[in-house]
Amino acid sequence: MDKFIGIFQKLGVDESIFYQFGIFVIIFFLLKVVFFNKLLFVLQTRESKTTKLDQEAGNKFKEADKLSEKFDKEIQKTSEEAHMKMSELKNKSVKEISEAQKNEELKVLAQYEEKKKGVIAEVEASRTSVLKSAENLSETLVNKLVN
């Protein structure tokens, strides 16, 4: 303790140190109430508006990514459904066209067979008439050759 007193005496400290210390404590508490608390409030507000918003922004980005994935899945699902509907419509149309084509082929084939029968009948009629006239012609030819 004597060492501390010796140090204080060399520094020129006297009894007014207690008054100075009291004034310092009073000014410190006044500054704390008036200035330091306001400064602390400003610093905390600034931190909450900057640093803590980064975390909130990160959460918003994660939420946006989730929504983007959900949107992509919905788009893919809708695209697949549209493709399936188009395939069904295409298959139905192809089937209808094939049936119509078969019906037309049957109609054309029936017309062909009908005309074929008509032509065959005409050929038979011509053949019959030619054969009938062939006998007359052969008789006429024989007569001419003989005569």
Contacts in CASP RR format, 6 or more apart in sequence:
PFRMAT RR
TARGET T0000
AUTHOR 0000-0000-0000
METHOD contacts of the structure
MODEL  1
MDKFIGIFQKLGVDESIFYQFGIFVIIFFLLKVVFFNKLLFVLQTRESKT
TKLDQEAGNKFKEADKLSEKFDKEIQKTSEEAHMKMSELKNKSVKEISEA
QKNEELKVLAQYEEKKKGVIAEVEASRTSVLKSAENLSETLVNKLVN
8 17 0 8 1.000
END
